[in-house]
């Protein structure tokens, strides 16, 4: 019995997760470059990066959370 179907499914899941993370990172980077990320950051530290690009991307994608 071959498990190649399961292996292919796991590879597809890993690829989808990688693409999703990359997309969130690029979205977060774009928002940060446009200086629109301050609304997601507390008033504690403004002189350096506190939030990850993925976090900013997730917040932009789903602002209710």
mmCIF file of the N, C-alpha and C atoms, coordinates in Angstrom:
data_MODEL
# 
_entry.id   MODEL 
# 
loop_
_atom_site.group_PDB 
_atom_site.id 
_atom_site.type_symbol 
_atom_site.label_atom_id 
_atom_site.label_alt_id 
_atom_site.label_comp_id 
_atom_site.label_asym_id 
_atom_site.label_entity_id 
_atom_site.label_seq_id 
_atom_site.pdbx_PDB_ins_code 
_atom_site.Cartn_x 
_atom_site.Cartn_y 
_atom_site.Cartn_z 
_atom_site.occupancy 
_atom_site.B_iso_or_equiv 
_atom_site.pdbx_formal_charge 
_atom_site.auth_seq_id 
_atom_site.auth_comp_id 
_atom_site.auth_asym_id 
_atom_site.auth_atom_id 
_atom_site.pdbx_PDB_model_num 
ATOM 1   N N  . UNK A 1 1  ? 0.841   -1.174 0.000  1.00 0.00 ? 1  UNK A N  1 
ATOM 2   C CA . UNK A 1 1  ? 0.000   0.000  0.000  1.00 0.00 ? 1  UNK A CA 1 
ATOM 3   C C  . UNK A 1 1  ? 0.890   1.241  0.000  1.00 0.00 ? 1  UNK A C  1 
ATOM 4   N N  . UNK A 1 2  ? 0.606   2.153  -0.870 1.00 0.00 ? 2  UNK A N  1 
ATOM 5   C CA . UNK A 1 2  ? 1.429   3.343  -1.036 1.00 0.00 ? 2  UNK A CA 1 
ATOM 6   C C  . UNK A 1 2  ? 0.856   4.505  -0.232 1.00 0.00 ? 2  UNK A C  1 
ATOM 7   N N  . UNK A 1 3  ? 1.760   5.292  0.335  1.00 0.00 ? 3  UNK A N  1 
ATOM 8   C CA . UNK A 1 3  ? 1.348   6.477  1.088  1.00 0.00 ? 3  UNK A CA 1 
ATOM 9   C C  . UNK A 1 3  ? 1.678   7.751  0.330  1.00 0.00 ? 3  UNK A C  1 
ATOM 10  N N  . UNK A 1 4  ? 1.857   7.655  -0.974 1.00 0.00 ? 4  UNK A N  1 
ATOM 11  C CA . UNK A 1 4  ? 2.233   8.825  -1.768 1.00 0.00 ? 4  UNK A CA 1 
ATOM 12  C C  . UNK A 1 4  ? 1.128   9.875  -1.775 1.00 0.00 ? 4  UNK A C  1 
ATOM 13  N N  . UNK A 1 5  ? -0.120  9.444  -1.678 1.00 0.00 ? 5  UNK A N  1 
ATOM 14  C CA . UNK A 1 5  ? -1.221  10.407 -1.626 1.00 0.00 ? 5  UNK A CA 1 
ATOM 15  C C  . UNK A 1 5  ? -1.146  11.263 -0.384 1.00 0.00 ? 5  UNK A C  1 
ATOM 16  N N  . UNK A 1 6  ? -0.843  10.650 0.753  1.00 0.00 ? 6  UNK A N  1 
ATOM 17  C CA . UNK A 1 6  ? -0.698  11.391 2.004  1.00 0.00 ? 6  UNK A CA 1 
ATOM 18  C C  . UNK A 1 6  ? 0.503   12.317 1.942  1.00 0.00 ? 6  UNK A C  1 
ATOM 19  N N  . UNK A 1 7  ? 1.590   11.823 1.362  1.00 0.00 ? 7  UNK A N  1 
ATOM 20  C CA . UNK A 1 7  ? 2.799   12.635 1.245  1.00 0.00 ? 7  UNK A CA 1 
ATOM 21  C C  . UNK A 1 7  ? 2.538   13.863 0.363  1.00 0.00 ? 7  UNK A C  1 
ATOM 22  N N  . UNK A 1 8  ? 1.842   13.672 -0.749 1.00 0.00 ? 8  UNK A N  1 
ATOM 23  C CA . UNK A 1 8  ? 1.509   14.793 -1.633 1.00 0.00 ? 8  UNK A CA 1 
ATOM 24  C C  . UNK A 1 8  ? 0.590   15.785 -0.940 1.00 0.00 ? 8  UNK A C  1 
ATOM 25  N N  . UNK A 1 9  ? -0.347  15.274 -0.165 1.00 0.00 ? 9  UNK A N  1 
ATOM 26  C CA . UNK A 1 9  ? -1.264  16.147 0.558  1.00 0.00 ? 9  UNK A CA 1 
ATOM 27  C C  . UNK A 1 9  ? -0.495  16.974 1.589  1.00 0.00 ? 9  UNK A C  1 
ATOM 28  N N  . UNK A 1 10 ? 0.433   16.350 2.306  1.00 0.00 ? 10 UNK A N  1 
ATOM 29  C CA . UNK A 1 10 ? 1.243   17.070 3.285  1.00 0.00 ? 10 UNK A CA 1 
ATOM 30  C C  . UNK A 1 10 ? 2.124   18.115 2.613  1.00 0.00 ? 10 UNK A C  1 
ATOM 31  N N  . UNK A 1 11 ? 2.663   17.799 1.441  1.00 0.00 ? 11 UNK A N  1 
ATOM 32  C CA . UNK A 1 11 ? 3.467   18.768 0.705  1.00 0.00 ? 11 UNK A CA 1 
ATOM 33  C C  . UNK A 1 11 ? 2.616   19.942 0.253  1.00 0.00 ? 11 UNK A C  1 
ATOM 34  N N  . UNK A 1 12 ? 1.387   19.668 -0.169 1.00 0.00 ? 12 UNK A N  1 
ATOM 35  C CA . UNK A 1 12 ? 0.483   20.746 -0.581 1.00 0.00 ? 12 UNK A CA 1 
ATOM 36  C C  . UNK A 1 12 ? 0.139   21.651 0.596  1.00 0.00 ? 12 UNK A C  1 
ATOM 37  N N  . UNK A 1 13 ? -0.108  21.053 1.745  1.00 0.00 ? 13 UNK A N  1 
ATOM 38  C CA . UNK A 1 13 ? -0.418  21.841 2.935  1.00 0.00 ? 13 UNK A CA 1 
ATOM 39  C C  . UNK A 1 13 ? 0.772   22.710 3.320  1.00 0.00 ? 13 UNK A C  1 
ATOM 40  N N  . UNK A 1 14 ? 1.969   22.136 3.300  1.00 0.00 ? 14 UNK A N  1 
ATOM 41  C CA . UNK A 1 14 ? 3.169   22.898 3.643  1.00 0.00 ? 14 UNK A CA 1 
ATOM 42  C C  . UNK A 1 14 ? 3.397   24.031 2.645  1.00 0.00 ? 14 UNK A C  1 
ATOM 43  N N  . UNK A 1 15 ? 3.170   23.772 1.386  1.00 0.00 ? 15 UNK A N  1 
ATOM 44  C CA . UNK A 1 15 ? 3.334   24.811 0.361  1.00 0.00 ? 15 UNK A CA 1 
ATOM 45  C C  . UNK A 1 15 ? 2.308   25.926 0.565  1.00 0.00 ? 15 UNK A C  1 
ATOM 46  N N  . UNK A 1 16 ? 1.067   25.560 0.826  1.00 0.00 ? 16 UNK A N  1 
ATOM 47  C CA . UNK A 1 16 ? 0.029   26.568 1.053  1.00 0.00 ? 16 UNK A CA 1 
ATOM 48  C C  . UNK A 1 16 ? 0.338   27.422 2.276  1.00 0.00 ? 16 UNK A C  1 
ATOM 49  N N  . UNK A 1 17 ? 0.830   26.788 3.342  1.00 0.00 ? 17 UNK A N  1 
ATOM 50  C CA . UNK A 1 17 ? 1.179   27.553 4.543  1.00 0.00 ? 17 UNK A CA 1 
ATOM 51  C C  . UNK A 1 17 ? 2.322   28.514 4.247  1.00 0.00 ? 17 UNK A C  1 
ATOM 52  N N  . UNK A 1 18 ? 3.301   28.055 3.492  1.00 0.00 ? 18 UNK A N  1 
ATOM 53  C CA . UNK A 1 18 ? 4.429   28.910 3.143  1.00 0.00 ? 18 UNK A CA 1 
ATOM 54  C C  . UNK A 1 18 ? 4.003   30.105 2.312  1.00 0.00 ? 18 UNK A C  1 
ATOM 55  N N  . UNK A 1 19 ? 3.154   29.862 1.343  1.00 0.00 ? 19 UNK A N  1 
ATOM 56  C CA . UNK A 1 19 ? 2.654   30.953 0.488  1.00 0.00 ? 19 UNK A CA 1 
ATOM 57  C C  . UNK A 1 19 ? 1.811   31.919 1.314  1.00 0.00 ? 19 UNK A C  1 
ATOM 58  N N  . UNK A 1 20 ? 1.011   31.399 2.227  1.00 0.00 ? 20 UNK A N  1 
ATOM 59  C CA . UNK A 1 20 ? 0.183   32.259 3.085  1.00 0.00 ? 20 UNK A CA 1 
ATOM 60  C C  . UNK A 1 20 ? 1.050   33.149 3.963  1.00 0.00 ? 20 UNK A C  1 
ATOM 61  N N  . UNK A 1 21 ? 2.078   32.573 4.577  1.00 0.00 ? 21 UNK A N  1 
ATOM 62  C CA . UNK A 1 21 ? 2.966   33.356 5.428  1.00 0.00 ? 21 UNK A CA 1 
ATOM 63  C C  . UNK A 1 21 ? 3.719   34.409 4.622  1.00 0.00 ? 21 UNK A C  1 
ATOM 64  N N  . UNK A 1 22 ? 4.180   34.040 3.451  1.00 0.00 ? 22 UNK A N  1 
ATOM 65  C CA . UNK A 1 22 ? 4.877   34.986 2.585  1.00 0.00 ? 22 UNK A CA 1 
ATOM 66  C C  . UNK A 1 22 ? 3.942   36.124 2.186  1.00 0.00 ? 22 UNK A C  1 
ATOM 67  N N  . UNK A 1 23 ? 2.683   35.794 1.851  1.00 0.00 ? 23 UNK A N  1 
ATOM 68  C CA . UNK A 1 23 ? 1.708   36.815 1.465  1.00 0.00 ? 23 UNK A CA 1 
ATOM 69  C C  . UNK A 1 23 ? 1.450   37.784 2.609  1.00 0.00 ? 23 UNK A C  1 
ATOM 70  N N  . UNK A 1 24 ? 1.293   37.249 3.825  1.00 0.00 ? 24 UNK A N  1 
ATOM 71  C CA . UNK A 1 24 ? 1.080   38.122 4.984  1.00 0.00 ? 24 UNK A CA 1 
ATOM 72  C C  . UNK A 1 24 ? 2.291   39.013 5.233  1.00 0.00 ? 24 UNK A C  1 
ATOM 73  N N  . UNK A 1 25 ? 3.477   38.454 5.061  1.00 0.00 ? 25 UNK A N  1 
ATOM 74  C CA . UNK A 1 25 ? 4.689   39.244 5.270  1.00 0.00 ? 25 UNK A CA 1 
ATOM 75  C C  . UNK A 1 25 ? 4.792   40.372 4.244  1.00 0.00 ? 25 UNK A C  1 
ATOM 76  N N  . UNK A 1 26 ? 4.499   40.095 2.997  1.00 0.00 ? 26 UNK A N  1 
ATOM 77  C CA . UNK A 1 26 ? 4.554   41.128 1.960  1.00 0.00 ? 26 UNK A CA 1 
ATOM 78  C C  . UNK A 1 26 ? 3.486   42.194 2.185  1.00 0.00 ? 26 UNK A C  1 
ATOM 79  N N  . UNK A 1 27 ? 2.306   41.771 2.607  1.00 0.00 ? 27 UNK A N  1 
ATOM 80  C CA . UNK A 1 27 ? 1.235   42.721 2.915  1.00 0.00 ? 27 UNK A CA 1 
ATOM 81  C C  . UNK A 1 27 ? 1.638   43.607 4.086  1.00 0.00 ? 27 UNK A C  1 
ATOM 82  N N  . UNK A 1 28 ? 2.193   43.013 5.139  1.00 0.00 ? 28 UNK A N  1 
ATOM 83  C CA . UNK A 1 28 ? 2.653   43.781 6.290  1.00 0.00 ? 28 UNK A CA 1 
ATOM 84  C C  . UNK A 1 28 ? 3.774   44.735 5.940  1.00 0.00 ? 28 UNK A C  1 
ATOM 85  N N  . UNK A 1 29 ? 4.703   44.298 5.102  1.00 0.00 ? 29 UNK A N  1 
ATOM 86  C CA . UNK A 1 29 ? 5.799   45.157 4.669  1.00 0.00 ? 29 UNK A CA 1 
ATOM 87  C C  . UNK A 1 29 ? 5.273   46.352 3.873  1.00 0.00 ? 29 UNK A C  1 
ATOM 88  N N  . UNK A 1 30 ? 4.311   46.105 3.013  1.00 0.00 ? 30 UNK A N  1 
ATOM 89  C CA . UNK A 1 30 ? 3.709   47.181 2.222  1.00 0.00 ? 30 UNK A CA 1 
ATOM 90  C C  . UNK A 1 30 ? 3.006   48.188 3.121  1.00 0.00 ? 30 UNK A C  1 
ATOM 91  N N  . UNK A 1 31 ? 2.267   47.699 4.104  1.00 0.00 ? 31 UNK A N  1 
ATOM 92  C CA . UNK A 1 31 ? 1.567   48.585 5.039  1.00 0.00 ? 31 UNK A CA 1 
ATOM 93  C C  . UNK A 1 31 ? 2.572   49.401 5.849  1.00 0.00 ? 31 UNK A C  1 
ATOM 94  N N  . UNK A 1 32 ? 3.652   48.765 6.282  1.00 0.00 ? 32 UNK A N  1 
ATOM 95  C CA . UNK A 1 32 ? 4.671   49.464 7.067  1.00 0.00 ? 32 UNK A CA 1 
ATOM 96  C C  . UNK A 1 32 ? 5.373   50.523 6.230  1.00 0.00 ? 32 UNK A C  1 
ATOM 97  N N  . UNK A 1 33 ? 5.697   50.202 4.993  1.00 0.00 ? 33 UNK A N  1 
ATOM 98  C CA . UNK A 1 33 ? 6.351   51.171 4.110  1.00 0.00 ? 33 UNK A CA 1 
ATOM 99  C C  . UNK A 1 33 ? 5.456   52.376 3.847  1.00 0.00 ? 33 UNK A C  1 
ATOM 100 N N  . UNK A 1 34 ? 4.146   52.157 3.833  1.00 0.00 ? 34 UNK A N  1 
ATOM 101 C CA . UNK A 1 34 ? 3.190   53.248 3.646  1.00 0.00 ? 34 UNK A CA 1 
ATOM 102 C C  . UNK A 1 34 ? 2.887   53.966 4.960  1.00 0.00 ? 34 UNK A C  1 
ATOM 103 N N  . UNK A 1 35 ? 3.526   53.518 6.043  1.00 0.00 ? 35 UNK A N  1 
ATOM 104 C CA . UNK A 1 35 ? 3.366   54.080 7.391  1.00 0.00 ? 35 UNK A CA 1 
ATOM 105 C C  . UNK A 1 35 ? 1.918   54.044 7.870  1.00 0.00 ? 35 UNK A C  1 
ATOM 106 N N  . UNK A 1 36 ? 1.230   52.967 7.551  1.00 0.00 ? 36 UNK A N  1 
ATOM 107 C CA . UNK A 1 36 ? -0.152  52.766 8.004  1.00 0.00 ? 36 UNK A CA 1 
ATOM 108 C C  . UNK A 1 36 ? -0.236  51.779 9.155  1.00 0.00 ? 36 UNK A C  1 
ATOM 109 N N  . UNK A 1 37 ? 0.900   51.320 9.652  1.00 0.00 ? 37 UNK A N  1 
ATOM 110 C CA . UNK A 1 37 ? 0.922   50.281 10.676 1.00 0.00 ? 37 UNK A CA 1 
ATOM 111 C C  . UNK A 1 37 ? 0.804   50.830 12.096 1.00 0.00 ? 37 UNK A C  1 
ATOM 112 N N  . UNK A 1 38 ? 0.908   52.133 12.281 1.00 0.00 ? 38 UNK A N  1 
ATOM 113 C CA . UNK A 1 38 ? 0.879   52.698 13.629 1.00 0.00 ? 38 UNK A CA 1 
ATOM 114 C C  . UNK A 1 38 ? -0.444  52.464 14.347 1.00 0.00 ? 38 UNK A C  1 
ATOM 115 N N  . UNK A 1 39 ? -1.518  52.291 13.608 1.00 0.00 ? 39 UNK A N  1 
ATOM 116 C CA . UNK A 1 39 ? -2.817  52.055 14.245 1.00 0.00 ? 39 UNK A CA 1 
ATOM 117 C C  . UNK A 1 39 ? -2.883  50.699 14.946 1.00 0.00 ? 39 UNK A C  1 
ATOM 118 N N  . UNK A 1 40 ? -1.980  49.789 14.607 1.00 0.00 ? 40 UNK A N  1 
ATOM 119 C CA . UNK A 1 40 ? -1.964  48.464 15.221 1.00 0.00 ? 40 UNK A CA 1 
ATOM 120 C C  . UNK A 1 40 ? -0.963  48.368 16.363 1.00 0.00 ? 40 UNK A C  1 
ATOM 121 N N  . UNK A 1 41 ? -0.188  49.409 16.587 1.00 0.00 ? 41 UNK A N  1 
ATOM 122 C CA . UNK A 1 41 ? 0.873   49.366 17.582 1.00 0.00 ? 41 UNK A CA 1 
ATOM 123 C C  . UNK A 1 41 ? 0.486   50.226 18.782 1.00 0.00 ? 41 UNK A C  1 
ATOM 124 N N  . UNK A 1 42 ? 0.779   49.736 19.967 1.00 0.00 ? 42 UNK A N  1 
ATOM 125 C CA . UNK A 1 42 ? 0.525   50.511 21.184 1.00 0.00 ? 42 UNK A CA 1 
ATOM 126 C C  . UNK A 1 42 ? 1.462   51.719 21.216 1.00 0.00 ? 42 UNK A C  1 
ATOM 127 N N  . UNK A 1 43 ? 1.198   52.624 22.097 1.00 0.00 ? 43 UNK A N  1 
ATOM 128 C CA . UNK A 1 43 ? 1.974   53.855 22.184 1.00 0.00 ? 43 UNK A CA 1 
ATOM 129 C C  . UNK A 1 43 ? 3.300   53.687 22.911 1.00 0.00 ? 43 UNK A C  1 
ATOM 130 N N  . UNK A 1 44 ? 3.735   52.479 23.152 1.00 0.00 ? 44 UNK A N  1 
ATOM 131 C CA . UNK A 1 44 ? 4.921   52.258 23.973 1.00 0.00 ? 44 UNK A CA 1 
ATOM 132 C C  . UNK A 1 44 ? 6.221   52.611 23.252 1.00 0.00 ? 44 UNK A C  1 
ATOM 133 N N  . UNK A 1 45 ? 6.481   52.034 22.095 1.00 0.00 ? 45 UNK A N  1 
ATOM 134 C CA . UNK A 1 45 ? 7.743   52.241 21.385 1.00 0.00 ? 45 UNK A CA 1 
ATOM 135 C C  . UNK A 1 45 ? 7.446   52.587 19.934 1.00 0.00 ? 45 UNK A C  1 
ATOM 136 N N  . UNK A 1 46 ? 7.903   53.743 19.498 1.00 0.00 ? 46 UNK A N  1 
ATOM 137 C CA . UNK A 1 46 ? 7.673   54.171 18.128 1.00 0.00 ? 46 UNK A CA 1 
ATOM 138 C C  . UNK A 1 46 ? 8.970   54.245 17.329 1.00 0.00 ? 46 UNK A C  1 
ATOM 139 N N  . UNK A 1 47 ? 10.099  54.084 17.986 1.00 0.00 ? 47 UNK A N  1 
ATOM 140 C CA . UNK A 1 47 ? 11.374  54.286 17.306 1.00 0.00 ? 47 UNK A CA 1 
ATOM 141 C C  . UNK A 1 47 ? 11.918  53.017 16.647 1.00 0.00 ? 47 UNK A C  1 
ATOM 142 N N  . UNK A 1 48 ? 11.333  51.854 16.909 1.00 0.00 ? 48 UNK A N  1 
ATOM 143 C CA . UNK A 1 48 ? 11.804  50.609 16.305 1.00 0.00 ? 48 UNK A CA 1 
ATOM 144 C C  . UNK A 1 48 ? 10.626  49.689 16.040 1.00 0.00 ? 48 UNK A C  1 
ATOM 145 N N  . UNK A 1 49 ? 10.878  48.651 15.266 1.00 0.00 ? 49 UNK A N  1 
ATOM 146 C CA . UNK A 1 49 ? 9.824   47.687 14.936 1.00 0.00 ? 49 UNK A CA 1 
ATOM 147 C C  . UNK A 1 49 ? 9.453   46.864 16.162 1.00 0.00 ? 49 UNK A C  1 
ATOM 148 N N  . UNK A 1 50 ? 8.182   46.797 16.438 1.00 0.00 ? 50 UNK A N  1 
ATOM 149 C CA . UNK A 1 50 ? 7.674   45.983 17.535 1.00 0.00 ? 50 UNK A CA 1 
ATOM 150 C C  . UNK A 1 50 ? 6.822   44.845 16.973 1.00 0.00 ? 50 UNK A C  1 
ATOM 151 N N  . UNK A 1 51 ? 6.057   45.145 15.958 1.00 0.00 ? 51 UNK A N  1 
ATOM 152 C CA . UNK A 1 51 ? 5.142   44.171 15.366 1.00 0.00 ? 51 UNK A CA 1 
ATOM 153 C C  . UNK A 1 51 ? 5.785   43.498 14.157 1.00 0.00 ? 51 UNK A C  1 
ATOM 154 N N  . UNK A 1 52 ? 5.523   42.212 14.004 1.00 0.00 ? 52 UNK A N  1 
ATOM 155 C CA . UNK A 1 52 ? 6.043   41.503 12.833 1.00 0.00 ? 52 UNK A CA 1 
ATOM 156 C C  . UNK A 1 52 ? 5.212   41.859 11.604 1.00 0.00 ? 52 UNK A C  1 
ATOM 157 N N  . UNK A 1 53 ? 5.811   41.656 10.450 1.00 0.00 ? 53 UNK A N  1 
ATOM 158 C CA . UNK A 1 53 ? 5.099   41.924 9.209  1.00 0.00 ? 53 UNK A CA 1 
ATOM 159 C C  . UNK A 1 53 ? 3.893   41.007 9.063  1.00 0.00 ? 53 UNK A C  1 
ATOM 160 N N  . UNK A 1 54 ? 4.015   39.756 9.524  1.00 0.00 ? 54 UNK A N  1 
ATOM 161 C CA . UNK A 1 54 ? 2.885   38.828 9.446  1.00 0.00 ? 54 UNK A CA 1 
ATOM 162 C C  . UNK A 1 54 ? 1.735   39.307 10.322 1.00 0.00 ? 54 UNK A C  1 
ATOM 163 N N  . UNK A 1 55 ? 2.046   39.813 11.519 1.00 0.00 ? 55 UNK A N  1 
ATOM 164 C CA . UNK A 1 55 ? 1.005   40.317 12.418 1.00 0.00 ? 55 UNK A CA 1 
ATOM 165 C C  . UNK A 1 55 ? 0.283   41.502 11.795 1.00 0.00 ? 55 UNK A C  1 
ATOM 166 N N  . UNK A 1 56 ? 1.041   42.422 11.214 1.00 0.00 ? 56 UNK A N  1 
ATOM 167 C CA . UNK A 1 56 ? 0.428   43.587 10.570 1.00 0.00 ? 56 UNK A CA 1 
ATOM 168 C C  . UNK A 1 56 ? -0.448  43.132 9.407  1.00 0.00 ? 56 UNK A C  1 
ATOM 169 N N  . UNK A 1 57 ? 0.048   42.170 8.625  1.00 0.00 ? 57 UNK A N  1 
ATOM 170 C CA . UNK A 1 57 ? -0.740  41.643 7.514  1.00 0.00 ? 57 UNK A CA 1 
ATOM 171 C C  . UNK A 1 57 ? -2.021  40.985 7.971  1.00 0.00 ? 57 UNK A C  1 
ATOM 172 N N  . UNK A 1 58 ? -1.956  40.221 9.064  1.00 0.00 ? 58 UNK A N  1 
ATOM 173 C CA . UNK A 1 58 ? -3.166  39.582 9.602  1.00 0.00 ? 58 UNK A CA 1 
ATOM 174 C C  . UNK A 1 58 ? -4.155  40.618 10.097 1.00 0.00 ? 58 UNK A C  1 
ATOM 175 N N  . UNK A 1 59 ? -3.664  41.654 10.754 1.00 0.00 ? 59 UNK A N  1 
ATOM 176 C CA . UNK A 1 59 ? -4.566  42.694 11.252 1.00 0.00 ? 59 UNK A CA 1 
ATOM 177 C C  . UNK A 1 59 ? -5.244  43.439 10.113 1.00 0.00 ? 59 UNK A C  1 
ATOM 178 N N  . UNK A 1 60 ? -4.518  43.674 9.054  1.00 0.00 ? 60 UNK A N  1 
ATOM 179 C CA . UNK A 1 60 ? -5.106  44.366 7.905  1.00 0.00 ? 60 UNK A CA 1 
ATOM 180 C C  . UNK A 1 60 ? -6.136  43.477 7.222  1.00 0.00 ? 60 UNK A C  1 
ATOM 181 N N  . UNK A 1 61 ? -5.830  42.184 7.144  1.00 0.00 ? 61 UNK A N  1 
ATOM 182 C CA . UNK A 1 61 ? -6.749  41.244 6.497  1.00 0.00 ? 61 UNK A CA 1 
ATOM 183 C C  . UNK A 1 61 ? -8.024  41.041 7.313  1.00 0.00 ? 61 UNK A C  1 
ATOM 184 N N  . UNK A 1 62 ? -7.907  41.018 8.644  1.00 0.00 ? 62 UNK A N  1 
ATOM 185 C CA . UNK A 1 62 ? -9.043  40.766 9.520  1.00 0.00 ? 62 UNK A CA 1 
ATOM 186 C C  . UNK A 1 62 ? -9.031  41.769 10.674 1.00 0.00 ? 62 UNK A C  1 
ATOM 187 N N  . UNK A 1 63 ? -9.486  42.982 10.451 1.00 0.00 ? 63 UNK A N  1 
ATOM 188 C CA . UNK A 1 63 ? -9.347  44.047 11.457 1.00 0.00 ? 63 UNK A CA 1 
ATOM 189 C C  . UNK A 1 63 ? -10.172 43.860 12.727 1.00 0.00 ? 63 UNK A C  1 
ATOM 190 N N  . UNK A 1 64 ? -11.156 42.943 12.752 1.00 0.00 ? 64 UNK A N  1 
ATOM 191 C CA . UNK A 1 64 ? -11.966 42.760 13.955 1.00 0.00 ? 64 UNK A CA 1 
ATOM 192 C C  . UNK A 1 64 ? -11.212 42.095 15.077 1.00 0.00 ? 64 UNK A C  1 
ATOM 193 N N  . UNK A 1 65 ? -10.151 41.364 14.787 1.00 0.00 ? 65 UNK A N  1 
ATOM 194 C CA . UNK A 1 65 ? -9.436  40.610 15.828 1.00 0.00 ? 65 UNK A CA 1 
ATOM 195 C C  . UNK A 1 65 ? -8.487  41.490 16.576 1.00 0.00 ? 65 UNK A C  1 
# 
